[in-house]
């Protein structure tokens, strides 16, 4: 490692990350226990040290420039490592205790989060984790959950949100179903075929139409508001259904249908409230989830 290149002040980087997360100098100052002018000076000093403009300050809220976004993304692992170091140095990792509630879709709650919860308990045995399995958006400001995994960015500026990655979904069907019904050669072959809906049938019909797939509500012969239940129906041969590629390793009996022609992308956001910067247990859980969910399993 070239130590001479590490010429920046971590406090300055921390100030930039806090402003980016919280959306204002005043909120960052409050979270860091500093004055607003101090945070402003730290960010300005970092810009001077790096020779880059990191924030546009023309509007009411500072906005990251492209260079600022890259610096913040590069700094996040440092922030997470700094938290772990401080916990280890003070012996707090074992002492981080108390309740943390996590809201996630049925599929994430069923397939992805259980092993991560086990990992969290290994790090901090005193954590009391409540897993809320719901496809509706929990209200974090009303404390229906502390942390949420969402597929849309929250509009509320008081919430802290981090885009982890873009996920991909394809159309799938059970191999046994395709063996009997035949494998479509083109999108038009799906017209009138049986589909499984994850929720509202009318919304499913409209969504498929945007993808060039023409069906009627009567073609949706199975539906469930519970994503895990609907997916189980697809696995058992009830019809065609969409699923993120993340979950396909858990379903070896399904087969992608026209994957080169039918592809959907959607974001994975990790969202929490401002207590992220004052609660060690929420910070720990947030950072562990962010690291684990940022890469496709």
PANU-482292 format. One line per 3 residues: their letters; for each residue x, y, z of N, C-alpha, C. Coordinates in nm, 3 decimals. Layout:
<rs>
A) X:Y:Z:X:Y:Z:X:Y:Z  ...
</rs>
This chain:
<rs>
XXX) 0.085:-0.120:0.000:0.000:0.000:0.000:0.088:0.124:0.000  0.050:0.222:-0.082:0.121:0.350:-0.085:0.059:0.443:0.019  0.120:0.450:0.136:0.063:0.528:0.247:0.065:0.677:0.218
XXX) 0.155:0.722:0.131:0.163:0.864:0.102:0.039:0.916:0.029  -0.032:0.825:-0.038:-0.152:0.866:-0.112:-0.273:0.884:-0.020  -0.263:0.836:0.105:-0.374:0.849:0.199:-0.362:0.982:0.272
XXX) -0.379:1.091:0.197:-0.354:1.223:0.253:-0.477:1.299:0.297  -0.593:1.234:0.304:-0.714:1.305:0.342:-0.745:1.282:0.490  -0.833:1.366:0.541:-0.875:1.359:0.681:-1.007:1.281:0.687
XXX) -1.009:1.173:0.767:-1.129:1.090:0.774:-1.249:1.170:0.824  -1.228:1.264:0.914:-1.339:1.345:0.964:-1.406:1.423:0.851  -1.327:1.465:0.754:-1.383:1.535:0.639:-1.468:1.441:0.554
XXX) -1.418:1.321:0.534:-1.493:1.222:0.456:-1.622:1.186:0.529  -1.613:1.168:0.659:-1.731:1.135:0.738:-1.837:1.245:0.727  -1.794:1.369:0.725:-1.887:1.481:0.711:-1.958:1.475:0.576
XXX) -1.884:1.444:0.469:-1.945:1.435:0.336:-2.048:1.323:0.332  -2.014:1.206:0.386:-2.107:1.093:0.386:-2.233:1.128:0.464  -2.218:1.195:0.576:-2.334:1.232:0.657:-2.424:1.330:0.583
XXX) -2.365:1.428:0.514:-2.445:1.523:0.436:-2.518:1.450:0.324  -2.449:1.358:0.258:-2.511:1.282:0.149:-2.627:1.198:0.200  -2.611:1.135:0.315:-2.715:1.048:0.370:-2.833:1.128:0.424
XXX) -2.805:1.239:0.489:-2.910:1.312:0.561:-2.968:1.428:0.482  -2.900:1.469:0.375:-2.958:1.567:0.285:-2.936:1.713:0.319  -2.869:1.744:0.429:-2.843:1.883:0.463:-2.725:1.893:0.558
XXX) -2.663:2.011:0.561:-2.552:2.033:0.653:-2.600:2.036:0.798  -2.719:2.092:0.819:-2.770:2.101:0.956:-2.800:1.964:1.014  -2.861:1.876:0.934:-2.892:1.741:0.982:-2.763:1.662:1.007
XXX) -2.665:1.679:0.917:-2.537:1.610:0.936:-2.468:1.659:1.062  -2.472:1.790:1.085:-2.409:1.845:1.205:-2.473:1.790:1.332  -2.605:1.781:1.332:-2.675:1.729:1.448:-2.638:1.584:1.474
XXX) -2.631:1.505:1.367:-2.599:1.362:1.382:-2.455:1.342:1.429  -2.365:1.428:1.384:-2.223:1.412:1.417:-2.184:1.483:1.546  -2.278:1.559:1.602:-2.246:1.633:1.724:-2.155:1.751:1.699
XXX) -2.167:1.812:1.580:-2.084:1.926:1.542:-2.173:2.046:1.510  -2.111:2.159:1.485:-2.187:2.274:1.438:-2.198:2.270:1.286  -2.299:2.336:1.232:-2.317:2.336:1.088:-2.198:2.399:1.015
XXX) -2.144:2.512:1.062:-2.026:2.568:0.995:-1.906:2.473:0.995  -1.891:2.395:1.103:-1.780:2.299:1.108:-1.794:2.193:1.000  -1.916:2.140:0.985:-1.939:2.040:0.881:-1.912:2.101:0.743
XXX) -1.958:2.224:0.722:-1.934:2.290:0.595:-1.786:2.308:0.566  -1.711:2.347:0.669:-1.566:2.364:0.650:-1.497:2.231:0.621  -1.542:2.124:0.685:-1.481:1.993:0.661:-1.503:1.947:0.518
XXX) -1.623:1.967:0.467:-1.651:1.927:0.329:-1.572:2.013:0.232  -1.565:2.143:0.258:-1.487:2.232:0.171:-1.339:2.194:0.172  -1.287:2.161:0.290:-1.147:2.120:0.300:-1.121:1.992:0.223
XXX) -1.217:1.899:0.228:-1.202:1.774:0.152:-1.200:1.803:0.002  -1.287:1.892:-0.043:-1.287:1.929:-0.185:-1.153:1.988:-0.226  -1.097:2.071:-0.140:-0.967:2.132:-0.171:-0.856:2.028:-0.172
XXX) -0.859:1.935:-0.077:-0.757:1.831:-0.072:-0.762:1.741:-0.195  -0.884:1.709:-0.239:-0.900:1.618:-0.353:-0.896:1.691:-0.487  -0.915:1.823:-0.484:-0.919:1.899:-0.608:-1.045:1.871:-0.688
XXX) -1.155:1.844:-0.618:-1.281:1.809:-0.683:-1.396:1.887:-0.622  -1.498:1.915:-0.704:-1.623:1.969:-0.652:-1.712:1.850:-0.618  -1.745:1.835:-0.491:-1.819:1.717:-0.445:-1.967:1.746:-0.425
XXX) -2.001:1.870:-0.394:-2.141:1.907:-0.368:-2.177:2.032:-0.446  -2.297:2.031:-0.504:-2.355:2.152:-0.561:-2.438:2.217:-0.451  -2.412:2.343:-0.422:-2.478:2.410:-0.310:-2.574:2.520:-0.356
XXX) -2.624:2.509:-0.479:-2.705:2.617:-0.535:-2.849:2.616:-0.483  -2.904:2.501:-0.451:-3.042:2.492:-0.406:-3.053:2.490:-0.255  -3.173:2.454:-0.207:-3.195:2.446:-0.063:-3.119:2.330:-0.002
XXX) -3.107:2.222:-0.077:-3.037:2.104:-0.027:-2.915:2.077:-0.113  -2.802:2.045:-0.053:-2.683:2.014:-0.132:-2.703:1.886:-0.213  -2.649:1.885:-0.333:-2.663:1.770:-0.423:-2.525:1.721:-0.462
XXX) -2.504:1.591:-0.454:-2.375:1.534:-0.491:-2.349:1.551:-0.640  -2.229:1.592:-0.674:-2.186:1.586:-0.812:-2.150:1.441:-0.845  -2.119:1.415:-0.971:-2.079:1.279:-1.006:-1.953:1.239:-0.931
XXX) -1.859:1.333:-0.919:-1.737:1.304:-0.842:-1.771:1.280:-0.695  -1.865:1.359:-0.642:-1.907:1.340:-0.503:-1.971:1.206:-0.480  -2.053:1.164:-0.576:-2.118:1.033:-0.563:-2.014:0.922:-0.559
XXX) -1.913:0.931:-0.645:-1.810:0.828:-0.647:-1.729:0.827:-0.517  -1.701:0.946:-0.464:-1.626:0.953:-0.338:-1.708:0.893:-0.224  -1.837:0.926:-0.218:-1.923:0.873:-0.112:-1.932:0.721:-0.121
XXX) -1.950:0.668:-0.242:-1.960:0.523:-0.256:-1.829:0.455:-0.217  -1.717:0.518:-0.250:-1.587:0.461:-0.210:-1.566:0.471:-0.060  -1.627:0.573:0.002:-1.606:0.595:0.145:-1.695:0.506:0.232
XXX) -1.803:0.454:0.177:-1.895:0.375:0.260:-1.827:0.254:0.325  -1.748:0.175:0.251:-1.679:0.064:0.318:-1.588:0.112:0.431  -1.530:0.232:0.416:-1.446:0.286:0.522:-1.530:0.317:0.646
XXX) -1.650:0.372:0.622:-1.738:0.404:0.735:-1.780:0.277:0.808  -1.813:0.174:0.729:-1.855:0.048:0.791:-1.738:-0.016:0.867  -1.619:-0.011:0.807:-1.501:-0.065:0.877:-1.471:0.016:1.002
XXX) -1.491:0.147:0.995:-1.468:0.230:1.112:-1.562:0.195:1.225  -1.688:0.166:1.191:-1.784:0.125:1.293:-1.740:-0.006:1.358  -1.702:-0.103:1.273:-1.660:-0.232:1.329:-1.537:-0.215:1.417
XXX) -1.443:-0.131:1.373:-1.322:-0.108:1.452:-1.356:-0.045:1.586  -1.446:0.053:1.585:-1.482:0.119:1.710:-1.553:0.024:1.804  -1.636:-0.065:1.747:-1.705:-0.163:1.830:-1.608:-0.262:1.892
XXX) -1.513:-0.308:1.810:-1.414:-0.403:1.861:-1.326:-0.336:1.967  -1.281:-0.213:1.937:-1.190:-0.144:2.028:-1.253:-0.120:2.164  -1.383:-0.096:2.166:-1.448:-0.065:2.293:-1.522:-0.184:2.352
XXX) -1.513:-0.299:2.282:-1.582:-0.418:2.331:-1.732:-0.410:2.316  -1.781:-0.319:2.230:-1.925:-0.298:2.219:-1.994:-0.400:2.131  -1.921:-0.471:2.046:-1.988:-0.564:1.955:-2.075:-0.662:2.030
XXX) -2.024:-0.711:2.143:-2.102:-0.802:2.225:-2.208:-0.728:2.305  -2.190:-0.597:2.322:-2.281:-0.519:2.406:-2.393:-0.453:2.328  -2.385:-0.452:2.193:-2.493:-0.395:2.113:-2.615:-0.484:2.132
XXX) -2.717:-0.429:2.192:-2.833:-0.510:2.228:-2.960:-0.429:2.211  -3.071:-0.502:2.205:-3.200:-0.436:2.197:-3.273:-0.471:2.069  -3.395:-0.421:2.055:-3.478:-0.458:1.940:-3.443:-0.381:1.813
XXX) -3.447:-0.451:1.701:-3.437:-0.391:1.568:-3.537:-0.464:1.479  -3.627:-0.390:1.417:-3.727:-0.452:1.329:-3.690:-0.427:1.183  -3.702:-0.532:1.103:-3.667:-0.527:0.961:-3.790:-0.564:0.879
XXX) -3.829:-0.476:0.788:-3.942:-0.502:0.700:-3.891:-0.540:0.562  -3.944:-0.648:0.506:-3.901:-0.693:0.374:-4.016:-0.767:0.306  -4.006:-0.782:0.176:-4.107:-0.858:0.102:-4.106:-1.003:0.148
XXX) -4.213:-1.074:0.116:-4.224:-1.214:0.157:-4.104:-1.296:0.110  -4.061:-1.274:-0.014:-3.952:-1.353:-0.069:-3.820:-1.325:0.003  -3.790:-1.198:0.026:-3.667:-1.165:0.099:-3.674:-1.218:0.241
XXX) -3.790:-1.203:0.305:-3.805:-1.249:0.443:-3.790:-1.400:0.453  -3.836:-1.471:0.352:-3.836:-1.617:0.357:-3.701:-1.677:0.319  -3.639:-1.623:0.212:-3.520:-1.687:0.157:-3.388:-1.620:0.193
XXX) -3.387:-1.487:0.205:-3.261:-1.414:0.215:-3.224:-1.377:0.358  -3.320:-1.330:0.435:-3.287:-1.272:0.566:-3.253:-1.372:0.676  -3.313:-1.491:0.682:-3.281:-1.582:0.794:-3.132:-1.609:0.814
XXX) -3.055:-1.640:0.709:-2.911:-1.661:0.735:-2.839:-1.534:0.777  -2.887:-1.418:0.730:-2.826:-1.292:0.771:-2.856:-1.262:0.918  -2.975:-1.300:0.962:-3.010:-1.281:1.103:-2.921:-1.369:1.191
XXX) -2.895:-1.489:1.145:-2.805:-1.576:1.220:-2.666:-1.513:1.230  -2.620:-1.454:1.120:-2.490:-1.386:1.119:-2.490:-1.268:1.216  -2.599:-1.192:1.218:-2.609:-1.078:1.308:-2.604:-1.122:1.454
XXX) -2.671:-1.231:1.485:-2.670:-1.281:1.623:-2.532:-1.332:1.663  -2.456:-1.381:1.565:-2.320:-1.424:1.595:-2.231:-1.304:1.627  -2.257:-1.190:1.560:-2.180:-1.069:1.586:-2.222:-1.004:1.716
XXX) -2.354:-0.993:1.734:-2.409:-0.924:1.851:-2.523:-1.007:1.908  -2.493:-1.100:1.998:-2.595:-1.190:2.052:-2.709:-1.119:2.124  -2.688:-0.996:2.166:-2.792:-0.925:2.239:-2.898:-0.861:2.152
XXX) -2.885:-0.872:2.020:-2.986:-0.814:1.931:-3.116:-0.894:1.939  -3.226:-0.823:1.939:-3.359:-0.883:1.935:-3.422:-0.839:1.804  -3.418:-0.926:1.703:-3.458:-0.889:1.568:-3.600:-0.936:1.539
XXX) -3.683:-0.842:1.498:-3.819:-0.873:1.453:-3.821:-0.863:1.301  -3.864:-0.970:1.236:-3.871:-0.973:1.090:-4.016:-0.954:1.048  -4.043:-0.847:0.976:-4.178:-0.815:0.930:-4.189:-0.853:0.784
XXX) -4.265:-0.957:0.755:-4.282:-1.005:0.618:-4.406:-0.939:0.559  -4.384:-0.846:0.467:-4.496:-0.772:0.411:-4.457:-0.715:0.276  -4.551:-0.718:0.181:-4.527:-0.658:0.050:-4.574:-0.513:0.046
XXX) -4.633:-0.464:0.154:-4.671:-0.323:0.163:-4.555:-0.246:0.224  -4.555:-0.115:0.204:-4.446:-0.031:0.253:-4.469:0.005:0.399  -4.384:-0.046:0.486:-4.394:-0.011:0.627:-4.359:0.137:0.646
XXX) -4.427:0.202:0.737:-4.405:0.344:0.766:-4.293:0.356:0.868  -4.174:0.390:0.820:-4.059:0.398:0.911:-4.069:0.518:1.003  -4.130:0.625:0.957:-4.141:0.744:1.043:-4.233:0.717:1.162
XXX) -4.331:0.630:1.143:-4.418:0.592:1.253:-4.364:0.472:1.329  -4.244:0.432:1.293:-4.171:0.325:1.360:-4.240:0.190:1.347  -4.307:0.169:1.232:-4.359:0.035:1.205:-4.244:-0.061:1.179
XXX) -4.130:-0.007:1.142:-4.007:-0.085:1.126:-3.890:0.011:1.141  -3.774:-0.044:1.177:-3.653:0.037:1.187:-3.579:0.043:1.054  -3.579:-0.069:0.983:-3.509:-0.081:0.856:-3.602:-0.151:0.758
XXX) -3.602:-0.106:0.633:-3.687:-0.169:0.532:-3.608:-0.195:0.405  -3.638:-0.307:0.342:-3.584:-0.338:0.209:-3.697:-0.311:0.111  -3.675:-0.216:0.021:-3.781:-0.173:-0.070:-3.733:-0.177:-0.214
XXX) -3.831:-0.173:-0.304:-3.800:-0.172:-0.447:-3.838:-0.039:-0.512  -3.874:0.058:-0.429:-3.894:0.195:-0.475:-3.826:0.288:-0.376  -3.774:0.399:-0.426:-3.706:0.493:-0.337:-3.810:0.575:-0.261
XXX) -3.800:0.585:-0.130:-3.896:0.664:-0.054:-3.882:0.812:-0.086  -3.995:0.880:-0.093:-3.992:1.023:-0.125:-3.967:1.109:-0.002  -3.984:1.052:0.116:-3.970:1.127:0.240:-3.824:1.167:0.263
XXX) -3.794:1.296:0.267:-3.654:1.338:0.286:-3.600:1.308:0.425  -3.687:1.276:0.520:-3.641:1.246:0.655:-3.588:1.103:0.669  -3.607:1.023:0.565:-3.558:0.886:0.568:-3.423:0.878:0.497
XXX) -3.340:0.787:0.542:-3.210:0.762:0.481:-3.223:0.640:0.392  -3.190:0.655:0.266:-3.204:0.544:0.172:-3.074:0.524:0.095  -3.042:0.399:0.072:-2.922:0.365:-0.004:-2.958:0.266:-0.114
XXX) -2.926:0.301:-0.237:-2.947:0.208:-0.348:-2.837:0.104:-0.345  -2.875:-0.021:-0.324:-2.776:-0.128:-0.313:-2.735:-0.181:-0.449  -2.832:-0.204:-0.536:-2.803:-0.255:-0.671:-2.931:-0.264:-0.751
XXX) -2.916:-0.291:-0.879:-3.030:-0.319:-0.967:-3.040:-0.471:-0.982  -3.157:-0.524:-0.952:-3.180:-0.669:-0.964:-3.253:-0.699:-1.094  -3.247:-0.823:-1.135:-3.310:-0.867:-1.261:-3.411:-0.977:-1.233
XXX) -3.523:-0.970:-1.305:-3.625:-1.075:-1.296:-3.658:-1.125:-1.435  -3.695:-1.253:-1.443:-3.738:-1.314:-1.568:-3.871:-1.384:-1.546  -3.930:-1.426:-1.655:-4.051:-1.507:-1.649:-4.011:-1.653:-1.634
XXX) -4.078:-1.723:-1.543:-4.044:-1.863:-1.516:-4.169:-1.949:-1.516  -4.145:-2.078:-1.534:-4.251:-2.178:-1.520:-4.185:-2.309:-1.479  -4.263:-2.395:-1.416:-4.209:-2.525:-1.376:-4.174:-2.607:-1.500
XXX) -4.065:-2.678:-1.493:-4.022:-2.760:-1.605:-4.128:-2.864:-1.641  -4.195:-2.919:-1.540:-4.302:-3.016:-1.566:-4.418:-2.952:-1.641  -4.449:-2.827:-1.608:-4.555:-2.754:-1.678:-4.518:-2.733:-1.824
XXX) -4.393:-2.691:-1.849:-4.348:-2.666:-1.986:-4.341:-2.794:-2.068  -4.304:-2.904:-2.003:-4.300:-3.032:-2.074:-4.438:-3.070:-2.126  -4.541:-3.033:-2.051:-4.677:-3.068:-2.090:-4.739:-2.963:-2.183
XXX) -4.719:-2.835:-2.152:-4.784:-2.728:-2.229:-4.703:-2.686:-2.351  -4.575:-2.718:-2.352:-4.488:-2.673:-2.460:-4.415:-2.546:-2.423  -4.299:-2.527:-2.485:-4.217:-2.409:-2.456:-4.241:-2.301:-2.560
XXX) -4.279:-2.181:-2.518:-4.305:-2.073:-2.613:-4.180:-2.039:-2.693  -4.199:-2.013:-2.822:-4.088:-1.975:-2.908:-4.078:-1.823:-2.922  -4.188:-1.754:-2.894:-4.192:-1.608:-2.903:-4.292:-1.554:-2.802
XXX) -4.286:-1.425:-2.777:-4.372:-1.364:-2.676:-4.519:-1.385:-2.708  -4.555:-1.378:-2.836:-4.695:-1.393:-2.875:-4.752:-1.529:-2.835  -4.667:-1.629:-2.819:-4.714:-1.762:-2.780:-4.768:-1.765:-2.637
XXX) -4.743:-1.660:-2.560:-4.791:-1.656:-2.422:-4.935:-1.607:-2.411  -4.991:-1.558:-2.520:-5.129:-1.508:-2.519:-5.225:-1.618:-2.476  -5.306:-1.588:-2.375:-5.406:-1.684:-2.329:-5.353:-1.795:-2.241
XXX) -5.224:-1.793:-2.210:-5.166:-1.897:-2.126:-5.195:-1.868:-1.978  -5.191:-1.970:-1.893:-5.220:-1.948:-1.750:-5.104:-1.878:-1.679  -5.137:-1.775:-1.602:-5.038:-1.700:-1.527:-5.073:-1.702:-1.378
XXX) -4.970:-1.682:-1.297:-4.986:-1.669:-1.153:-4.958:-1.523:-1.117  -5.052:-1.459:-1.047:-5.037:-1.318:-1.012:-4.987:-1.302:-0.870  -4.895:-1.209:-0.853:-4.846:-1.171:-0.721:-4.924:-1.047:-0.679
XXX) -5.048:-1.066:-0.637:-5.130:-0.953:-0.597:-5.247:-0.931:-0.691  -5.272:-0.805:-0.727:-5.390:-0.765:-0.802:-5.385:-0.814:-0.947  -5.492:-0.879:-0.991:-5.497:-0.934:-1.126:-5.495:-0.825:-1.233
XXX) -5.574:-0.720:-1.214:-5.582:-0.614:-1.313:-5.446:-0.546:-1.332  -5.376:-0.524:-1.222:-5.242:-0.465:-1.231:-5.147:-0.557:-1.305  -5.161:-0.687:-1.283:-5.076:-0.784:-1.351:-5.101:-0.780:-1.502
XXX) -5.226:-0.771:-1.543:-5.260:-0.765:-1.685:-5.198:-0.641:-1.749  -5.211:-0.526:-1.682:-5.155:-0.401:-1.736:-5.003:-0.408:-1.743  -4.941:-0.466:-1.642:-4.795:-0.474:-1.640:-4.745:-0.564:-1.753
XXX) -4.811:-0.678:-1.772:-4.770:-0.768:-1.880:-4.787:-0.703:-2.016  -4.892:-0.622:-2.030:-4.915:-0.553:-2.158:-4.798:-0.461:-2.192  -4.739:-0.397:-2.092:-4.624:-0.310:-2.116:-4.503:-0.390:-2.164
XXX) -4.501:-0.520:-2.133:-4.392:-0.607:-2.177:-4.425:-0.677:-2.308  -4.541:-0.643:-2.364:-4.582:-0.704:-2.491:-4.652:-0.837:-2.476  -4.691:-0.872:-2.354:-4.760:-0.999:-2.327:-4.909:-0.970:-2.310
XXX) -4.992:-1.029:-2.397:-5.135:-1.002:-2.395:-5.210:-1.116:-2.329  -5.269:-1.087:-2.213:-5.355:-1.185:-2.147:-5.475:-1.111:-2.089  -5.577:-1.186:-2.051:-5.694:-1.131:-1.983:-5.691:-1.175:-1.837
XXX) -5.773:-1.112:-1.756:-5.777:-1.149:-1.614:-5.815:-1.295:-1.596  -5.899:-1.347:-1.687:-5.939:-1.488:-1.674:-5.822:-1.584:-1.694  -5.714:-1.534:-1.758:-5.596:-1.619:-1.777:-5.512:-1.630:-1.649
XXX) -5.537:-1.542:-1.554:-5.467:-1.550:-1.425:-5.549:-1.643:-1.336  -5.513:-1.767:-1.335:-5.594:-1.869:-1.269:-5.552:-1.893:-1.124  -5.439:-1.833:-1.086:-5.394:-1.842:-0.947:-5.337:-1.707:-0.907
XXX) -5.370:-1.661:-0.787:-5.315:-1.534:-0.740:-5.304:-1.537:-0.588  -5.210:-1.460:-0.537:-5.194:-1.448:-0.392:-5.122:-1.318:-0.362  -5.165:-1.251:-0.256:-5.095:-1.130:-0.212:-4.962:-1.165:-0.145
XXX) -4.946:-1.291:-0.108:-4.822:-1.338:-0.047:-4.729:-1.386:-0.158  -4.616:-1.317:-0.174:-4.526:-1.351:-0.283:-4.472:-1.492:-0.275  -4.441:-1.540:-0.155:-4.387:-1.675:-0.139:-4.490:-1.779:-0.178
XXX) -4.617:-1.754:-0.145:-4.724:-1.847:-0.180:-4.744:-1.851:-0.331  -4.747:-1.732:-0.394:-4.763:-1.727:-0.539:-4.647:-1.797:-0.610  -4.526:-1.774:-0.562:-4.410:-1.838:-0.623:-4.415:-1.989:-0.607
XXX) -4.464:-2.036:-0.494:-4.477:-2.180:-0.473:-4.574:-2.240:-0.574  -4.679:-2.164:-0.608:-4.773:-2.211:-0.709:-4.705:-2.223:-0.845  -4.618:-2.128:-0.879:-4.542:-2.137:-1.004:-4.453:-2.261:-1.002
XXX) -4.386:-2.284:-0.892:-4.296:-2.399:-0.880:-4.370:-2.531:-0.896  -4.496:-2.533:-0.855:-4.575:-2.657:-0.861:-4.651:-2.672:-0.992  -4.629:-2.577:-1.087:-4.687:-2.595:-1.220:-4.819:-2.527:-1.244
XXX) -4.853:-2.424:-1.166:-4.982:-2.356:-1.184:-4.982:-2.260:-1.302  -4.865:-2.225:-1.353:-4.860:-2.132:-1.466:-4.731:-2.052:-1.466  -4.731:-1.946:-1.545:-4.614:-1.860:-1.559:-4.613:-1.752:-1.451
XXX) -4.494:-1.716:-1.405:-4.482:-1.609:-1.307:-4.343:-1.548:-1.309  -4.335:-1.422:-1.268:-4.206:-1.353:-1.264:-4.137:-1.375:-1.130  -4.004:-1.376:-1.137:-3.927:-1.387:-1.013:-3.787:-1.331:-1.037
XXX) -3.730:-1.272:-0.933:-3.593:-1.222:-0.939:-3.497:-1.340:-0.950  -3.390:-1.321:-1.025:-3.294:-1.430:-1.044:-3.227:-1.468:-0.913  -3.230:-1.378:-0.813:-3.169:-1.408:-0.683:-3.226:-1.534:-0.620
XXX) -3.354:-1.560:-0.646:-3.422:-1.670:-0.576:-3.426:-1.800:-0.656  -3.377:-1.798:-0.779:-3.385:-1.917:-0.863:-3.299:-2.032:-0.812  -3.184:-2.008:-0.748:-3.109:-2.122:-0.691:-3.190:-2.204:-0.592
XXX) -3.295:-2.144:-0.532:-3.379:-2.217:-0.438:-3.490:-2.295:-0.509  -3.496:-2.284:-0.642:-3.606:-2.347:-0.716:-3.552:-2.416:-0.841  -3.482:-2.528:-0.825:-3.421:-2.595:-0.940:-3.523:-2.653:-1.038
XXX) -3.650:-2.661:-0.996:-3.751:-2.722:-1.082:-3.812:-2.625:-1.182  -3.771:-2.495:-1.178:-3.827:-2.399:-1.272:-3.729:-2.370:-1.385  -3.781:-2.311:-1.491:-3.702:-2.282:-1.610:-3.738:-2.143:-1.660
XXX) -3.638:-2.065:-1.698:-3.664:-1.932:-1.752:-3.731:-1.943:-1.888  -3.828:-1.856:-1.912:-3.905:-1.856:-2.036:-3.867:-1.733:-2.118  -3.815:-1.755:-2.237:-3.773:-1.646:-2.327:-3.689:-1.540:-2.254
XXX) -3.584:-1.581:-2.186:-3.506:-1.485:-2.106:-3.441:-1.375:-2.188  -3.414:-1.400:-2.317:-3.353:-1.296:-2.400:-3.454:-1.192:-2.445  -3.583:-1.227:-2.437:-3.688:-1.136:-2.483:-3.765:-1.071:-2.369
XXX) -3.772:-1.138:-2.255:-3.849:-1.087:-2.142:-3.755:-1.070:-2.023  -3.731:-0.946:-1.988:-3.639:-0.915:-1.879:-3.687:-0.790:-1.806  -3.687:-0.796:-1.675:-3.731:-0.683:-1.593:-3.620:-0.649:-1.494
XXX) -3.592:-0.522:-1.478:-3.496:-0.479:-1.376:-3.568:-0.393:-1.272  -3.523:-0.403:-1.150:-3.583:-0.324:-1.043:-3.477:-0.297:-0.936  -3.489:-0.185:-0.865:-3.388:-0.149:-0.765:-3.412:-0.216:-0.631
XXX) -3.304:-0.231:-0.556:-3.313:-0.275:-0.417:-3.261:-0.161:-0.330  -3.351:-0.103:-0.253:-3.317:0.008:-0.163:-3.318:-0.040:-0.019  -3.222:0.006:0.057:-3.220:-0.017:0.202:-3.252:0.117:0.267
XXX) -3.356:0.117:0.350:-3.409:0.243:0.403:-3.417:0.235:0.555  -3.387:0.346:0.619:-3.401:0.354:0.764:-3.432:0.498:0.803  -3.452:0.522:0.931:-3.478:0.657:0.978:-3.348:0.718:1.029
XXX) -3.355:0.840:1.074:-3.234:0.914:1.110:-3.163:0.860:1.233  -3.226:0.770:1.306:-3.161:0.712:1.423:-3.041:0.626:1.382  -3.028:0.604:1.251:-2.911:0.532:1.201:-2.781:0.592:1.256
XXX) -2.778:0.723:1.272:-2.654:0.790:1.313:-2.641:0.803:1.464  -2.740:0.757:1.539:-2.732:0.767:1.686:-2.750:0.634:1.756  -2.798:0.532:1.687:-2.823:0.402:1.748:-2.721:0.300:1.699
XXX) -2.631:0.251:1.784:-2.532:0.152:1.741:-2.595:0.025:1.685  -2.707:-0.019:1.743:-2.766:-0.145:1.696:-2.827:-0.130:1.558  -2.893:-0.016:1.531:-2.950:0.005:1.398:-2.839:0.023:1.296
XXX) -2.735:0.093:1.332:-2.622:0.113:1.242:-2.557:-0.021:1.207  -2.539:-0.106:1.307:-2.476:-0.236:1.284:-2.560:-0.320:1.190  -2.690:-0.330:1.216:-2.778:-0.411:1.132:-2.784:-0.353:0.991
XXX) -2.795:-0.222:0.979:-2.801:-0.157:0.848:-2.676:-0.188:0.767  -2.559:-0.176:0.828:-2.434:-0.198:0.756:-2.416:-0.344:0.714  -2.455:-0.436:0.800:-2.445:-0.578:0.766:-2.538:-0.611:0.649
XXX) -2.661:-0.561:0.654:-2.756:-0.586:0.545:-2.707:-0.522:0.416  -2.656:-0.400:0.424:-2.609:-0.331:0.304:-2.498:-0.408:0.235  -2.405:-0.458:0.313:-2.293:-0.533:0.254:-2.341:-0.664:0.192
XXX) -2.431:-0.733:0.262:-2.476:-0.864:0.213:-2.566:-0.853:0.091  -2.650:-0.751:0.086:-2.748:-0.739:-0.021:-2.696:-0.663:-0.142  -2.577:-0.606:-0.132:-2.522:-0.528:-0.243:-2.472:-0.617:-0.356
XXX) -2.448:-0.743:-0.327:-2.403:-0.836:-0.430:-2.505:-0.946:-0.447  -2.520:-0.991:-0.569:-2.615:-1.098:-0.597:-2.564:-1.228:-0.538  -2.650:-1.304:-0.468:-2.606:-1.430:-0.407:-2.571:-1.534:-0.513
</rs>
